[in-house]
Amino acid sequence: KPAILSYGERARLHKSPAAKALLEVIERKKSNLCVSVDVTKQADFLKVIDVVGPYACLIKTHVDIIEDFDPSLIKNLQDLSVKHDFLIFEDRKFADIGNTVALQYSSGVHKIASWSHITNAHPVPGPSIITGLASVGKPLGRGLLLLAEMSTKGSLATGSYTEEAVRMARAHDDFVIGFIAQRRMEDVGLLENAGESEEDFLILTPGVGLDSKGDSMGQQYRTPEQVVLESGCDVIIVGRGIYGKSDNVDVQAVQSQAERYRTAGWEAYQKRISH
Ligand code: 6AU
């Protein structure tokens, strides 16, 4: 089995500007924590990000849930990304034909491609979703994650669907930088030439919680140790485990949870590379 490279070594080898930048931030901040900020008011959104920013390599947004959205929010988000040194991932989960996703990515109220370093897409339409998004994002140096698996109970993204997602990514590795998945794709034997090729897909994993096994709507949680050490994932995505109840942001609590998840994720990684 080949030695597991550090994030820093992978950053030096990576061809994609978005993947390289993410791996560099992870190494620099010693954080493989992506915080998912799923709150609905601008003020709460910015408050949570300002508190968790120092502990995160990546902030994940659902910009379409912000009720009082206006373009100043994007400027403020970008200022925080510079202040705290993190990248931005708009979790848009594109799922339409190439022409439509190109418009959804570039245009509308949110103009996602202009500010989000990373976004994601469902592979369900086939490879044309990648070429559609790449026509907008590649010239800007953006990166795409394909949803190869999901964290929810009863997910249909399994078996041959997951395998096809990996094939699509390999055929478009000039724009696809990795997967939303629950484990490394090599571990399920899907990368026929794993170890021979230079490909290096990042695995970003949601469904992470230290105090809960799930919610009442099908979400399932595993611990950072299970995700990073046992399943070999690269980045833990944590939402409610950190910001708690969105209608009442307790800054002290949010900060200590961010610190706790960042430490747990990094310790799991250190164990993983020392094995
Ligand atoms: O930690 P939570 O459960 O509060 O939030 C998890 C976040 C949510 C979901 O939209 C997202 O992660 N997510 C995704 C992503 C990132 O694409 C895929 C998935 O399978 N499960 C999942 O929860 O913002």
Residues whose N, C-alpha, C, O or C-beta is under 5 A from the ligand:
A	BS01	6AU	S36 D38 D91 E149 M150 S151 T152 I180 P206 G207 V208 Q219 I237 V238 G239 R240 G241
